[in-house]
Amino acid sequence: MKLQALRLSNFRQHVATDITFATGITGIIGPNGAGKTTILEAIAFALYAWGRSTRELMLSQTAPARQIMRVELEFELGRHRYRVVRTRTAAQLYLDDEASPIADTPSGVSERLQRLLGMSKDEFFRTYFTGQKELALMATMGASERARFLSKVLGYEKLRLAQDM
């Protein structure tokens, strides 16, 4: 998956933030409390409708009354471009430049994205949100359990199965 763009409206510290991801490595820098981790949480919210914060805390405290919290993420996967749009209560997933969504309920979008990405919410968080506590937990896994987990996360199992065919 290659991230293309992220648009945040009234999502925690980000009242109106547009990010375009360039080819290569993207660095996110700023002082404590500026919203760096919130950008990662917004990506997780777009893909899995979940973050480390409760939904009530996701709405920007500086947003005008009755404003909608919205996260929009565009990414490439394989030969296709996807756009996922989520609010607290609604979601749509678009394929390429189609005007109609291929999924249009929060659960439908989550299920479709999980199948496309081949990664559950828990696997996503363990992979991309690894903190010191999580690293310590992974260190407690046995070698075979850790190998199975990494193989699945990195997609090696799919490659191995394809080779066996």
C-alpha positions in Angstrom: 0.0 0.0 0.0 1.3 3.5 -0.9 -0.3 6.4 0.8 -1.2 9.3 -1.5 -3.1 11.9 0.5 -4.7 12.5 3.9 -7.3 15.1 4.6 -8.4 15.8 8.2 -11.4 18.0 9.3 -11.9 18.6 13.0 -9.9 15.5 13.9 -8.3 16.1 17.3 -5.7 18.9 16.9 -6.3 19.1 13.1 -9.1 21.4 12.3 -8.2 21.5 8.6 -5.1 19.6 7.5 -4.2 18.3 4.0 -1.1 16.1 3.6 0.2 14.8 0.2 2.6 11.9 0.6 5.6 12.1 -1.8 7.4 9.1 -3.2 10.0 7.8 -0.8 10.1 8.3 3.0 7.9 10.9 4.7 9.0 12.4 7.9 6.6 14.0 10.3 8.3 16.4 12.7 7.0 18.9 15.3 6.9 19.7 18.9 5.1 17.6 21.5 1.3 18.0 21.2 1.4 19.2 17.6 -0.5 16.2 16.3 2.2 13.9 14.8 0.8 10.8 16.4 -2.7 12.0 15.5 -1.8 11.7 11.9 -1.1 8.0 12.3 -4.3 7.6 14.4 -6.2 9.3 11.5 -4.8 6.8 9.0 -5.8 3.9 11.4 -9.3 5.5 11.8 -9.7 5.7 8.0 -8.7 2.1 7.5 -10.2 0.4 10.5 -12.6 2.9 12.1 -10.6 2.7 15.3 -7.9 4.6 17.1 -6.2 4.8 20.4 -8.6 7.5 21.5 -12.3 7.2 22.1 -14.5 8.6 19.3 -15.6 11.5 21.5 -12.0 12.6 21.9 -11.4 12.4 18.2 -13.5 15.6 17.5 -11.3 18.7 17.6 -11.8 20.7 20.8 -11.4 23.9 18.7 -13.9 23.0 16.0 -16.9 25.2 15.8 -20.1 23.8 17.2 -21.9 21.1 15.1 -18.9 20.6 12.8 -18.4 17.2 11.4 -15.2 15.2 12.1 -14.0 13.7 8.8 -11.0 11.8 7.7 -10.3 11.1 4.0 -7.4 8.8 3.0 -6.2 8.1 -0.6 -3.9 5.2 -1.3 -2.7 2.9 -4.0 -2.8 -0.8 -3.7 -1.7 -3.0 -6.6 -2.9 -1.3 -9.8 -5.8 0.5 -8.1 -6.3 3.7 -6.3 -8.7 3.8 -3.3 -10.3 6.6 -1.4 -11.8 6.0 2.0 -13.9 8.7 3.8 -15.0 8.3 7.4 -17.0 10.4 9.8 -18.0 9.3 13.3 -21.2 7.6 11.9 -20.6 7.1 8.1 -18.1 5.6 5.7 -17.5 5.2 2.0 -14.9 3.4 0.0 -14.2 4.4 -3.6 -12.2 2.5 -6.3 -10.2 4.5 -8.8 -12.1 7.5 -10.0 -15.6 6.0 -9.7 -18.4 8.3 -8.4 -20.2 5.6 -6.6 -18.6 3.9 -3.6 -17.8 0.2 -3.6 -18.8 0.1 0.1 -20.9 2.6 1.9 -21.4 1.5 5.5 -18.9 1.7 8.3 -18.8 -2.1 8.8 -18.9 -2.7 5.0 -15.9 -0.4 4.4 -14.0 -2.0 7.3 -14.6 -5.5 6.1 -13.6 -4.6 2.5 -10.4 -2.8 3.6 -9.4 -5.7 5.9 -9.8 -8.1 2.9 -7.9 -5.8 0.6 -5.0 -5.1 3.0 -4.9 -8.7 4.2 -4.3 -7.4 7.7 -6.7 -7.2 10.7 -6.9 -4.1 12.9 -4.8 -5.8 15.6 -2.1 -6.8 13.1 -2.1 -3.3 11.7 -1.6 -1.7 15.1 1.0 -4.2 16.1 2.9 -3.5 12.9 2.6 0.2 12.5 2.1 1.5 16.1 4.8 -0.5 17.8 5.8 1.3 21.0 8.2 0.2 23.7 5.5 -1.8 25.5 4.5 -3.6 22.3 8.2 -4.3 21.5 8.5 -5.9 25.0 5.4 -8.0 24.3 6.8 -9.2 20.9 10.1 -10.1 22.7 8.1 -12.5 24.9 6.8 -14.4 21.9 8.4 -17.7 21.2 10.5 -17.9 18.0 7.9 -19.8 16.0 5.1 -17.5 17.1 7.1 -14.4 16.2 8.1 -16.0 12.9 4.4 -16.8 12.0 3.3 -13.3 13.0 6.0 -11.6 10.9 5.5 -13.9 8.0 1.8 -13.0 7.9 2.3 -9.3 8.4 5.0 -9.1 5.7 3.0 -11.2 3.3 5.5 -14.0 3.1 2.9 -16.7 3.7 1.0 -15.6 0.6 4.2 -15.8 -1.4 5.0 -19.3 0.0 1.6 -20.5 -0.9 1.9 -19.2 -4.4 5.2 -20.9 -4.9 3.7 -24.2 -3.8 1.1 -24.1 -6.5 
